Amino acid sequence: MSEITLTAKTDRETGTRATRRLRREGLIPAVVYGHGMDPVAIAVNGPDLRVALNGEAGLNQLIELNADGKSYLVLAKVLQRHPVRGTLQHVDFQITSRDETVTVEVPITVVGDAVEVRHAGGAVDQQVYTISVSARPGNIPTNIDVDISHLQPGDIFRVADLVLPDGVVAAGEPETAVAIAHGARAAEAEGGEGAEAAESAEA
């Protein structure tokens, strides 16, 4: 994974009024920490940061922060957003290196057609949508595909069944269900329970 370069200011003032002024100027307050370094208050260009974090890698995008002659390789670990508008308010950047192992959340994407399940009148229910993995920053996948083509009614696809890229290890419980292939009766039972709940609510 290639990194995106952002320029940061390290001379920002702290406090509510100063923070509001930064945001009006299109800057996002942030802090850089890690590797034994005292946290450093910085500010980064808001539009540039949004472009960096809205790419294919999402929050797992490697970022090279250039701040007053110093360079930091970082990951965005914590994002704070406005509770109503959802706008980005603050970012915590954690310093990393290409040689260390980090644990991050990666999206899970279900692919393929579970033909046998569909022909039996059933359906595949995805249970989890992200998974924690451990990897070096350069090996972090943008997403993990789960191929459900081979599933039969009653099958359970678990974390242990995931096909992961080299250098990537699942940090979750191996027996956790990722997707469950329900048979027709289970699907009908779930539909019936939903209908009964709706009728009760109307009553």
Sequence and secondary structure as in RCSB ss.txt:
>XXXX:A:sequence
MSEITLTAKTDRETGTRATRRLRREGLIPAVVYGHGMDPVAIAVNGPDLRVALNGEAGLNQLIELNADGKSYLVL
AKVLQRHPVRGTLQHVDFQITSRDETVTVEVPITVVGDAVEVRHAGGAVDQQVYTISVSARPGNIPTNIDVDISH
LQPGDIFRVADLVLPDGVVAAGEPETAVAIAHGARAAEAEGGEGAEAAESAEA
>XXXX:A:secstr
   EEEEEES    SHHHHHHHHHTTEEEEEEEETTEEEEEEEEEHHHHHHHHTSTTGGG  EEEEETTEEEEEE
EEEEEE TTT  EEEEEEEE  TTS EEEEEEEEEES  HHHHHTT EEEE  SEEEEEE GGG  S EEEE TT
  TT EEEGGG    TT EE S TT EEEEEE HHHHHHHHHHHHHHHHHHH 
